[in-house]
Amino acid sequence: AANAAVGTLPEFADTNAICHGLTIDVTDSNQYEETIEFFTKGFEGMKVLRERGGDGGGMVKDTWLGFGPETPNIPPEFELPVSSLSQYGGHSSLHIRYDPFATTPLYKRSSGAFNNEPAPGDSIAYLQLGVPQYRISQMVKYGGNVLDAYGWVNVVSPSGLPVRGIVGITADPMMFLAVNCVDVAKSEEFYAKLGFVRQEYPYARLNKGQGQFEPPRPPKSVYVAPSPNSMGILLLQNKNRKKAIVPNPVLRTLNVVYAPSEGDTGNNDSSPAVSLDPVVVDPSSVPISFIPVDYLEKEI
């Protein structure tokens, strides 16, 4: 049916699409390894979910990081009330893609002991992670550029993706991607056509941005997601409306997983291979790809 749900999780029963995370490109093998270490050592609970490729030289290598199972179904080993949230389904993932044939570096860290190179481009404000604990020493050790750490941490990852870390508890610690917009209203209109609608702004702490360890929702920002329980997008008004947004080249795609409607076969054996390349680009130059849910299930 046209309103087929994504998977069988009750949290996603209200939607036929979920924001499943993002894919970033790295063009250097050392940067690829450092990025994996930066996230898994710097943010408690983040782990390698799956890997692909890279056997022998000259192959694209992929690693998916996250905080729990990606399946939009309840994993068979999950048991209430014994299992923790990290064993439940529906987690987003950060897909790190290393192409050894890419010759142009997308982000180059500064020379010297500490990286102080800003993110390349300003389309992405930050990926927000709400975790039980983060370790700034590990972020720095693996090439992160810590911008500030008063109550929460803002850091540029070794691959050039800006990240905000907050100590708190969330069902999926990968909370949202904050995007700088030339015009928030136009961006909201664009995402509404993809099924992203206004949702309550998510917080990782009980005092909802009123304490010293988590900022309140930014003024004039709009939070949209396909479902209240899916990862979302925070649309931020660019401070200088006249200044063009510079795309961050390390973001390959924002990934939307969807349940194909009748007549749209998704990826069964008779249909062509699924393309993970971006299909559309939002007004802030954020590329978006669409992945049929059955393809995701086969991959994981």
CORTANOR-V226999 format. One record per backbone hydrogen bond with DSSP energy under -0.5 kcal/mol. CO is the residue of the C=O (numbers start at 1). NH is the residue of the N-H. Records with the same first field share a line. If there is no record, write none. Layout:
# CORTANOR-V226999
CO=NH, NH
This chain:
# CORTANOR-V226999
1=4
5=7
9=12
10=13
12=6, 15
15=6
16=259
18=20, 257
19=231
20=93
21=255
22=95
23=252, 253
24=97
26=99
28=32
29=33
30=34
31=35
32=36
33=37
34=38
35=39
36=40
37=41, 42
38=42
39=43
42=44, 135
43=46
47=49, 66
50=64
52=62
54=56
60=54
61=98
62=52
63=65, 96
64=49, 50
65=94
66=47
69=91
71=90
72=8, 9
73=75
75=78
79=83
84=87
85=88
92=67
93=22, 95
94=65, 96
95=24, 97
96=63, 98
97=26, 99
98=61, 100
99=102
103=105
107=109
114=116
119=121
123=125, 180
126=128, 178
127=164
128=175, 176
129=131, 166
131=168
133=44
134=136
135=139
136=140
137=141
138=142
139=144
140=143
144=146
145=147, 156
148=154
149=151
153=165
154=147, 148
155=157, 163
156=145
157=160
160=162
161=157
162=127
163=155
164=129
165=153
166=131, 168
173=130, 175
175=232
176=128, 178
177=179, 234
178=125, 126
179=236
181=238
183=187
184=188
185=189
186=190
187=191
188=192
189=193
190=194
191=194, 196
192=195
195=197
197=225
204=169
205=208
207=210
218=221
222=224, 235
223=199
224=233
225=197
227=230
231=19
232=177
233=224, 235
234=179, 236
235=222
236=181, 238
239=241
240=243
245=247
246=122, 123
247=249
248=251
250=25, 252
253=23
254=256, 289
255=20, 21, 257
256=291
257=18
258=260, 293
261=264
263=265
265=267
268=271
280=288
282=285
285=287
286=282
287=254
288=279, 280
289=256
291=258
292=295, 296
293=297
294=298
295=299
296=300
